[in-house]
Structure formats: C-alpha cells, structure tokens
Amino acid sequence: MNIVHTTLHTIVESSLTQAPAAGVGTLALSLLIAICCVSIRPVWHIARNLITIIHEGGHALIALCSGRRLGSVRLHADTSGETVSFGKSHGIAYVVTAMAGYPAPAVLGIAASLLAARGYVSATLWILVALMFALLIRVRNMYGIIVIMVTASLVVGISWWADIRVQTIAAHSLAWFLILGSIRPLLELQSQRARGQSHGSDADSLDAATRIPGLVWIILWMLWSLFALWIAAAWMTRSVGGITPFAHSVLTLSRLGVLLQH
C-alpha cells in the first residue's frame, strides 16, 4: 500500500507542477516532430495507432453517454478499429455515436494544448495514460491490448523518468500530433470513398442513417480539425506572442539554417 500511495502522490504532485513556458525552439521542435509523424509514411503507420485508439475511444465514450450498450473495441494491425455498441441503428444516439470517432483526436488535442500551454505538461501525459487504460477494459483482441499497453508504457516512461524539458516537448508534440493526425485520416477516407473502398465507414453509416452525404460529414470533420488546429496553435504560441510572431520566428530560424548551410 505504501508503494501505491507513494506512486499516486508522485503522479499527482508532478501533474500539479507547472513547467516553464515553452519557447520558440521548443514549440518549433514539437511541431516538427508532429509533422514528421503525420507526413512520413512508415512513421505514420506506427503513430496512427494512437489516433485509432482515440478515435475508437470517442465512439465508446459517446455510446455510453448516449445510452447505448457498449460491447467491445478492437484495434487492428492495419491501424483500423471497430467499436461495437448495441441499440437502434437510427436516431440521435446512433448518429452521435457514429460521428464521434473522427473529431475525438482533435478534441483531445485541444485539451492537451490547453494543459501544455498552461505548463501542466506532466498532467497532459498522465491523462492520456488514464484514458488509454480506461479504454483497455473494453478491448477484446490481442493486438489492441498490446498496442495500448506499449503506447501507454512509452508515455509512462516519459512522464516518470524524463526531465521537465523532455516532458514539455512531448506534451506539445502530443497536442500538435493529435490535431494534425485527425486530418490525414479524413483525406485517406475520402480517397478510399472515391475508389469505392470505404463500405461500412463512419461517413457511409451516417449517410445511411441521416441521408446526409458522406462527403458532407467528411467536410464537417475537416472544418472541425482545422478550427481545432487554430485554437490549439493560438493557445500554445501565446507564450511567444501568438501565431504570427511564432510563424515569423520559425521562418527566421529556417532562413538562418539555410544561410549557415551555405
């Protein structure tokens, strides 16, 4: 019991401790890490598992909140996922459950950006761990269990052993990644729909349930992700004067890097 109490006390204490405000270098590095995770195909194939975890978690949470009976969650090696809930295949509960997956990473990204911007970088990481373990209870396939355990272990390692600067970079990278990572799946989904390979997707399910075309849902999700990106960027760059000064600083740093290379 002493070990449990000490561990919980350490987690709470670190979560309530504010880190120094992130500078331009930290923000730029965290943004670069997130961009690389989303844009480099082999890296994306691995990193996308976290987006899928949050996506399915969004379905599961809203299914419970809307009164549907949550059955199981499965995560697959191709980074797809499946959340099974029981209830009517029409009506508000079904619609909000079906539409909750794609916006979920951006929702969590906004929350992460707010916490990180206020210096609660350790809390940002521990909350992610708590959410993953909450979802783990409902996961019903081995790959899903393994991917959540590995991801959670990585985040725990950073939260427990890394110094505050590394945690700051990790928390800001997480916030950027969750929002940028909510955009690429939408582009991939529409590409699959154009090739007729998206049968059973959330957009198709919503199309059937509401008679609103799947493309409209994808556009709405995309607008939400872009809005979330703007909000998160505004919060995280407040410590350096806002989005515009941050962009100017990054451009200046990149130009300086080019000049130094020559």
C-alpha positions as CSV (number, residue, x, y, z in Angstrom):
1,M,0.0,0.0,0.0
2,N,2.9,2.4,0.8
3,I,4.2,1.9,-2.8
4,V,0.8,2.6,-4.3
5,H,0.3,5.7,-2.1
6,T,3.8,7.0,-2.9
7,T,3.3,6.4,-6.6
8,L,-0.1,8.1,-6.7
9,H,1.3,11.0,-4.7
10,T,4.2,11.4,-7.1
11,I,1.9,11.4,-10.1
12,V,-0.5,14.0,-8.6
13,E,2.4,16.2,-7.4
14,S,4.1,16.2,-10.8
15,S,0.7,16.7,-12.6
16,L,0.0,19.8,-10.5
17,T,3.5,21.3,-11.0
18,Q,3.7,23.9,-13.8
19,A,6.6,23.8,-16.2
20,P,8.2,27.0,-17.5
21,A,6.6,28.5,-20.6
22,A,7.7,26.9,-23.9
23,G,9.9,29.0,-26.0
24,V,10.1,29.2,-29.8
25,G,12.6,26.4,-30.1
26,T,10.5,24.0,-28.0
27,L,7.3,24.8,-29.9
28,A,9.1,24.6,-33.3
29,L,10.7,21.2,-32.4
30,S,7.4,19.8,-31.1
31,L,5.6,20.9,-34.3
32,L,8.3,19.4,-36.4
33,I,8.0,16.1,-34.6
34,A,4.3,16.1,-35.1
35,I,4.6,16.9,-38.8
36,C,7.1,14.1,-39.3
37,C,4.8,11.6,-37.5
38,V,2.0,12.5,-39.8
39,S,3.8,13.0,-43.1
40,I,6.4,10.2,-43.2
41,R,4.6,7.1,-44.3
42,P,6.5,4.4,-42.2
43,V,6.3,6.6,-39.1
44,W,2.7,7.4,-39.7
45,H,1.8,3.8,-39.9
46,I,3.1,3.4,-36.4
47,A,1.9,6.7,-34.9
48,R,-1.6,6.3,-36.4
49,N,-2.3,3.6,-33.8
50,L,-2.7,6.4,-31.2
51,I,-5.1,8.2,-33.5
52,T,-7.1,5.0,-33.8
53,I,-7.1,4.5,-30.1
54,I,-8.5,7.9,-29.5
55,H,-11.0,7.5,-32.5
56,E,-12.4,4.3,-31.0
57,G,-12.4,5.8,-27.6
58,G,-14.6,8.6,-28.9
59,H,-17.1,6.1,-30.2
60,A,-17.0,4.2,-27.0
61,L,-17.5,7.2,-24.7
62,I,-20.4,8.7,-26.7
63,A,-22.1,5.3,-27.0
64,L,-22.1,5.1,-23.2
65,C,-23.1,8.7,-22.7
66,S,-26.0,8.4,-25.2
67,G,-27.5,5.3,-23.6
68,R,-26.3,2.7,-26.0
69,R,-24.8,-0.6,-24.6
70,L,-21.1,-0.8,-25.3
71,G,-20.0,-4.2,-26.4
72,S,-16.3,-4.3,-27.4
73,V,-13.5,-2.4,-29.0
74,R,-11.0,-3.9,-31.4
75,L,-7.8,-2.4,-32.9
76,H,-6.2,-4.0,-35.9
77,A,-2.6,-4.1,-37.3
78,D,-3.6,-2.1,-40.4
79,T,-4.4,0.8,-37.9
80,S,-8.2,0.4,-38.4
81,G,-10.5,-0.2,-35.5
82,E,-14.0,-1.3,-34.6
83,T,-16.3,-0.3,-31.7
84,V,-19.4,-2.4,-31.2
85,S,-22.4,-0.9,-29.4
86,F,-25.9,-2.2,-29.2
87,G,-29.1,-0.2,-29.7
88,K,-31.2,1.1,-32.6
89,S,-29.5,1.6,-35.9
90,H,-31.1,5.0,-36.3
91,G,-31.9,8.0,-34.1
92,I,-29.8,10.6,-32.2
93,A,-27.9,8.1,-30.1
94,Y,-26.7,6.2,-33.1
95,V,-25.8,9.3,-35.1
96,V,-23.8,11.0,-32.3
97,T,-22.0,7.7,-31.6
98,A,-21.1,7.2,-35.3
99,M,-20.0,10.8,-35.7
100,A,-17.8,10.9,-32.6
101,G,-14.8,9.0,-33.8
102,Y,-13.1,11.3,-36.3
103,P,-13.5,14.5,-34.1
104,A,-12.2,12.8,-31.0
105,P,-8.4,13.2,-31.6
106,A,-8.8,16.9,-32.2
107,V,-11.0,17.3,-29.1
108,L,-8.3,15.7,-27.0
109,G,-5.7,17.7,-28.9
110,I,-7.4,20.9,-27.8
111,A,-7.4,19.7,-24.2
112,A,-3.8,18.7,-24.4
113,S,-2.8,22.1,-25.9
114,L,-4.6,24.0,-23.2
115,L,-2.9,22.0,-20.4
116,A,0.5,22.2,-22.1
117,A,0.2,25.9,-22.7
118,R,-0.5,26.4,-19.0
119,G,2.5,24.4,-18.1
120,Y,0.8,21.2,-16.9
121,V,2.8,19.0,-19.2
122,S,3.0,16.0,-16.9
123,A,-0.7,16.1,-16.4
124,T,-1.2,16.1,-20.1
125,L,0.7,12.9,-20.4
126,W,-0.8,11.2,-17.3
127,I,-4.3,12.0,-18.5
128,L,-3.6,10.2,-21.8
129,V,-2.4,7.2,-19.9
130,A,-5.5,7.1,-17.8
131,L,-7.7,7.4,-20.9
132,M,-5.9,4.5,-22.6
133,F,-6.3,2.2,-19.6
134,A,-10.0,3.1,-19.4
135,L,-10.4,2.0,-23.0
136,L,-8.3,-1.1,-22.4
137,I,-11.1,-2.6,-20.2
138,R,-13.3,-2.8,-23.3
139,V,-10.6,-4.0,-25.8
140,R,-11.3,-7.6,-27.0
141,N,-8.4,-8.6,-29.3
142,M,-4.7,-9.2,-28.6
143,Y,-3.3,-6.7,-31.0
144,G,-5.5,-4.0,-29.4
145,I,-4.3,-4.9,-25.9
146,I,-0.7,-4.9,-27.0
147,V,-0.8,-1.6,-28.8
148,I,-2.4,0.2,-25.9
149,M,0.0,-1.3,-23.4
150,V,3.0,-0.4,-25.5
151,T,1.8,3.1,-26.1
152,A,0.8,3.6,-22.5
153,S,4.2,2.3,-21.4
154,L,6.0,4.7,-23.6
155,V,4.1,7.7,-22.2
156,V,4.5,6.4,-18.6
157,G,8.3,6.2,-19.2
158,I,8.4,9.8,-20.4
159,S,6.1,11.0,-17.6
160,W,8.0,9.2,-14.8
161,W,11.7,9.3,-15.8
162,A,12.2,12.2,-18.3
163,D,13.1,15.7,-17.1
164,I,10.7,18.6,-17.4
165,R,12.1,19.8,-20.8
166,V,11.6,16.4,-22.4
167,Q,8.1,16.3,-20.9
168,T,7.4,19.8,-22.3
169,I,8.4,18.7,-25.8
170,A,6.4,15.5,-25.5
171,A,3.2,17.2,-24.3
172,H,3.4,19.9,-27.0
173,S,4.2,17.3,-29.7
174,L,1.2,15.2,-28.5
175,A,-1.1,18.2,-28.8
176,W,0.1,19.1,-32.3
177,F,0.0,15.4,-33.4
178,L,-3.5,14.7,-32.2
179,I,-4.9,17.6,-34.2
180,L,-2.7,17.1,-37.3
181,G,-3.3,13.4,-37.0
182,S,-7.0,13.9,-37.2
183,I,-6.7,15.5,-40.6
184,R,-4.8,12.8,-42.6
185,P,-7.3,10.0,-41.9
186,L,-10.1,12.2,-43.4
187,L,-8.0,12.6,-46.6
188,E,-7.4,8.9,-46.6
189,L,-11.1,8.2,-46.1
190,Q,-12.2,10.4,-48.9
191,S,-9.6,8.8,-51.2
192,Q,-10.9,5.3,-50.3
193,R,-14.5,6.5,-50.9
194,A,-13.5,7.8,-54.4
195,R,-12.2,4.3,-55.2
196,G,-15.3,2.6,-53.7
197,Q,-13.3,1.0,-50.9
198,S,-14.9,2.6,-47.8
199,H,-18.0,0.5,-47.3
200,G,-19.0,0.5,-43.7
201,S,-17.0,3.6,-42.8
202,D,-18.4,6.2,-40.3
203,A,-19.2,8.5,-43.2
204,D,-21.2,5.8,-45.0
205,S,-23.0,4.8,-41.9
206,L,-24.0,8.4,-41.2
207,D,-25.0,8.7,-44.9
208,A,-27.4,5.8,-44.5
209,A,-28.8,7.0,-41.1
210,T,-29.3,10.6,-41.9
211,R,-29.4,10.9,-45.8
212,I,-26.7,13.5,-45.5
213,P,-24.0,12.5,-48.0
214,G,-20.8,11.1,-46.6
215,L,-18.7,13.8,-48.2
216,V,-20.6,16.4,-46.2
217,W,-19.7,14.6,-43.0
218,I,-16.0,14.5,-44.0
219,I,-16.1,18.2,-44.8
220,L,-17.6,19.0,-41.4
221,W,-15.0,16.8,-39.6
222,M,-12.2,18.6,-41.6
223,L,-13.6,22.0,-40.7
224,W,-13.6,21.0,-37.0
225,S,-10.0,19.7,-37.2
226,L,-8.8,23.0,-38.9
227,F,-10.7,25.0,-36.2
228,A,-9.1,22.9,-33.5
229,L,-5.7,23.5,-35.1
230,W,-6.2,27.2,-35.0
231,I,-7.4,27.2,-31.3
232,A,-4.6,24.9,-30.2
233,A,-1.9,26.9,-32.1
234,A,-3.3,30.2,-30.5
235,W,-3.0,28.7,-27.0
236,M,0.4,27.1,-27.4
237,T,2.0,30.1,-29.0
238,R,0.7,32.6,-26.5
239,S,3.9,32.4,-24.6
240,V,5.9,33.6,-27.6
241,G,3.4,36.3,-28.7
242,G,0.9,34.4,-30.7
243,I,0.7,32.5,-34.0
244,T,2.0,35.3,-36.3
245,P,5.2,36.1,-34.2
246,F,5.8,32.3,-33.8
247,A,5.5,31.8,-37.6
248,H,7.9,34.7,-38.2
249,S,10.4,33.3,-35.7
250,V,10.2,29.8,-37.4
251,L,10.8,31.4,-40.8
252,T,13.7,33.4,-39.5
253,L,15.2,30.2,-37.9
254,S,14.8,28.3,-41.2
255,R,16.4,31.0,-43.3
256,L,19.3,31.2,-40.8
257,G,19.7,27.5,-41.1
258,V,19.8,27.7,-44.9
259,L,22.4,30.5,-44.7
260,L,24.6,28.5,-42.3
261,Q,24.5,25.6,-44.7
262,H,25.9,27.8,-47.4
